Amino acid sequence: MNTLSTKNNRLVSPDELSKIIHRSRVTIWRWVKLDILPSPVRIQGAILGWKPDVIEQWLDDNSH
């Protein structure tokens, strides 16, 4: 089931991801550093976020 937007150019922002996984932005960046969460991608050197399919897969893999 795809619960995130599937627009090709859309990225999930750190704020959106925080709301999706119910964790603070600090926790998100800590988890990225610890390789718990996948690293975000940067587009045009400025826009930082995660591809929706990457987050969907991570959520599927980490739902217990």
C-alpha distances in whole Angstrom, upper triangle without the diagonal:
4,6,9,11,12,15,17,20,18,18,17,20,22,22,18,17,20,19,15,16,19,22,25,25,28,26,23,26,28,24,24,28,28,25,22,20,20,23,22,23,26,26,30,31,30,26,25,21,18,16,12,11,13,12,9,11,13,11,10,13,15,13,16
4,6,8,8,12,14,16,14,15,14,17,19,19,16,15,18,16,13,15,18,21,23,23,26,24,21,24,26,23,23,26,26,23,21,19,18,20,19,20,23,23,26,28,27,23,21,18,15,13,9,8,11,10,7,10,12,11,10,14,15,14,18
4,7,9,12,15,16,14,14,12,15,17,16,13,12,15,13,10,12,15,18,20,21,24,22,19,22,24,22,22,25,26,23,21,18,18,20,19,20,22,23,26,27,26,22,20,17,14,13,9,10,12,10,8,11,13,10,11,15,15,14,17
4,6,9,12,13,10,10,9,12,14,14,10,10,14,12,9,12,15,17,19,19,22,21,18,20,23,20,20,24,24,22,20,17,16,18,16,17,19,19,22,24,22,18,17,13,11,10,6,8,10,8,7,11,12,11,12,15,16,16,19
4,6,9,10,8,9,9,12,15,15,11,12,16,14,12,15,18,20,21,20,24,23,20,22,25,23,22,25,26,24,22,19,18,19,16,17,18,18,21,22,21,17,16,13,12,10,7,9,12,11,10,14,15,14,16,19,19,19,23
4,6,9,7,9,10,14,17,18,14,15,18,18,15,18,21,22,24,23,26,25,22,23,26,24,22,26,27,24,23,20,18,19,16,16,18,17,20,22,21,17,17,14,12,9,6,8,11,11,10,13,15,15,16,19,20,20,24
4,6,5,9,11,14,17,18,15,16,20,19,17,20,23,24,25,23,27,26,23,24,27,26,24,27,29,26,25,21,20,20,17,16,17,15,17,20,19,15,16,14,12,10,9,10,13,14,14,16,18,18,20,22,23,24,28
4,6,9,12,14,18,19,17,17,21,21,19,22,25,26,26,24,27,27,23,24,27,25,23,26,28,25,25,21,19,18,16,14,15,13,15,18,18,14,15,13,12,9,9,10,13,14,14,16,18,19,20,22,24,25,29
4,7,10,12,16,17,16,16,20,20,19,21,24,25,25,22,25,25,22,22,26,24,22,25,27,24,24,21,18,17,14,12,12,10,12,15,14,11,12,11,11,8,10,12,13,15,16,18,19,20,22,24,25,26,30
4,7,9,13,14,12,13,16,17,15,18,21,21,21,19,22,23,19,20,23,22,20,23,25,23,22,19,17,16,13,11,12,10,13,15,14,10,11,9,9,7,8,11,12,12,14,16,17,18,20,22,23,24,27
4,6,9,11,9,10,13,14,13,15,18,18,18,16,19,19,15,16,20,18,16,19,21,19,19,15,13,12,9,9,9,9,13,14,12,8,8,5,5,5,6,10,10,10,12,14,15,16,18,20,20,21,25
4,7,8,6,6,10,11,10,12,14,14,15,13,16,16,12,14,17,16,14,18,20,18,17,13,12,12,9,10,11,12,15,16,14,10,8,5,5,6,6,10,10,8,11,13,13,13,16,18,18,19,22
4,5,5,6,8,10,10,12,14,13,13,10,14,14,11,12,16,15,14,17,19,18,17,14,13,12,9,10,11,12,15,15,12,9,7,5,7,9,10,13,13,11,14,16,15,16,19,20,19,21,24
4,5,5,6,9,10,11,12,10,9,6,10,11,8,9,12,12,11,14,16,16,15,12,12,11,9,11,12,14,17,16,13,11,8,6,8,11,12,15,14,11,15,17,15,15,19,19,18,20,23
4,5,5,7,9,10,10,10,8,7,11,12,10,11,14,15,14,17,19,19,17,15,16,15,13,15,15,17,19,19,16,13,11,9,11,14,14,17,16,13,16,19,17,16,20,21,20,20,23
4,5,5,6,9,10,10,10,10,13,13,11,13,16,16,15,19,20,19,17,14,15,15,13,15,16,17,20,20,17,14,12,9,10,12,11,14,14,11,13,16,15,14,17,19,18,18,21
4,5,5,6,8,8,9,8,12,11,8,11,13,12,12,16,17,16,14,11,12,12,11,13,15,17,20,20,18,14,12,9,8,11,10,13,12,8,11,13,12,11,15,16,14,15,18
4,6,6,6,5,6,6,9,9,7,10,12,12,13,16,17,16,14,12,14,14,13,16,18,20,23,22,19,17,14,12,12,14,14,16,15,12,14,16,14,13,17,18,15,16,19
4,6,5,7,8,9,13,12,11,14,16,15,16,19,20,20,17,15,17,17,16,19,20,22,25,24,22,19,16,14,14,16,14,17,16,13,14,17,15,13,17,18,16,16,19
4,6,8,10,11,14,13,11,15,16,15,16,19,19,18,16,13,15,16,15,18,20,21,25,25,22,19,17,13,12,14,11,14,13,10,10,13,12,10,13,15,13,13,16
4,6,9,10,13,10,9,13,14,12,13,17,17,16,13,11,13,15,15,18,21,23,26,26,24,20,17,14,13,15,13,15,14,10,11,13,11,8,12,13,11,11,13
4,7,10,12,10,10,14,14,13,15,18,18,18,15,14,16,18,18,21,23,25,28,27,25,22,19,17,16,18,16,18,17,14,15,17,14,12,15,17,14,13,15
4,7,8,6,7,10,11,10,13,15,15,16,13,12,15,16,16,20,21,24,27,26,23,21,18,16,16,18,17,19,17,14,16,18,15,13,17,17,14,15,16
4,5,5,6,9,10,11,13,14,15,16,14,13,16,16,16,19,20,23,26,24,22,20,17,15,16,19,19,21,19,16,19,20,17,16,20,20,17,18,20
4,5,5,6,9,10,11,12,14,15,14,12,14,14,13,16,17,20,22,20,18,16,13,12,14,17,17,20,18,15,18,20,17,17,21,21,18,20,22
4,5,5,6,9,10,11,12,14,13,12,15,14,14,18,19,22,24,22,20,18,15,15,16,20,20,22,20,17,21,22,18,19,22,22,19,21,23
4,5,5,6,9,10,10,12,10,10,13,13,14,18,19,23,25,23,22,20,16,15,15,19,19,21,18,16,18,19,16,16,19,18,16,17,19
4,5,5,6,9,10,10,9,7,10,10,10,14,16,19,22,20,19,17,13,11,12,15,16,17,15,12,15,16,13,13,17,17,14,16,19
4,5,5,6,9,10,10,8,10,9,10,13,15,18,21,18,17,16,12,12,12,16,17,19,16,14,18,18,15,16,20,19,17,19,22
4,5,5,6,9,8,9,11,11,13,16,18,21,24,22,21,19,16,15,15,19,20,21,18,16,20,19,16,17,20,19,17,19,21
4,5,5,6,5,5,8,9,11,15,18,21,24,22,21,20,16,14,14,17,18,18,15,13,16,16,12,14,17,15,13,16,17
4,5,5,6,5,6,6,8,12,14,18,21,19,18,17,13,12,11,14,16,17,13,12,16,15,12,14,17,16,14,17,20
4,6,8,8,9,8,11,14,16,20,22,20,19,19,15,15,15,18,20,20,17,16,20,19,15,18,20,18,17,20,22
4,5,8,10,10,13,16,19,23,25,23,23,22,18,17,16,19,21,21,17,16,19,18,15,17,19,17,15,18,20
4,5,6,8,11,14,17,21,24,22,22,21,17,16,14,16,18,18,14,14,16,15,12,14,16,14,13,17,18
4,7,9,12,16,19,22,25,24,23,22,18,16,14,16,17,16,13,12,14,13,9,11,14,11,10,13,15
4,6,9,12,16,19,22,21,20,18,14,12,10,12,13,13,10,9,12,11,7,10,12,11,10,13,16
4,6,9,13,16,19,18,18,16,13,10,8,10,12,12,8,8,11,10,8,11,13,12,12,15,18
4,7,10,13,16,15,15,13,10,9,8,10,13,13,10,10,14,13,11,14,17,16,16,19,22
4,7,10,13,12,12,10,6,5,5,8,11,12,9,10,14,14,12,15,18,17,17,20,23
4,7,10,9,10,8,6,6,6,8,11,13,11,12,15,16,15,17,20,20,20,23,26
4,7,6,6,5,5,7,9,10,14,16,14,15,18,19,19,21,23,23,24,26,30
4,5,6,5,7,8,10,11,14,16,15,17,20,21,21,23,25,26,26,28,32
4,6,7,9,12,14,15,18,20,19,21,23,24,24,27,29,29,30,32,36
4,6,8,12,14,16,19,21,20,21,24,25,24,27,29,29,30,32,35
4,6,10,13,15,18,21,19,20,23,24,24,25,28,29,29,31,34
4,7,10,12,14,17,16,17,20,21,21,22,25,26,26,28,31
4,7,10,13,15,14,14,17,19,18,19,22,23,22,25,28
4,7,9,12,11,10,14,15,14,16,19,19,19,21,25
4,6,8,7,7,10,11,11,13,15,16,16,18,22
4,6,5,7,9,10,11,13,15,16,17,18,22
4,5,5,6,9,10,10,12,14,15,16,20
4,5,5,6,9,10,10,12,14,15,19
4,5,5,6,9,10,11,12,14,18
4,5,5,6,9,10,10,12,16
4,5,5,6,9,10,11,14
4,5,5,6,8,10,13
4,5,5,6,8,12
4,5,5,6,10
4,6,6,9
4,6,8
4,6
4
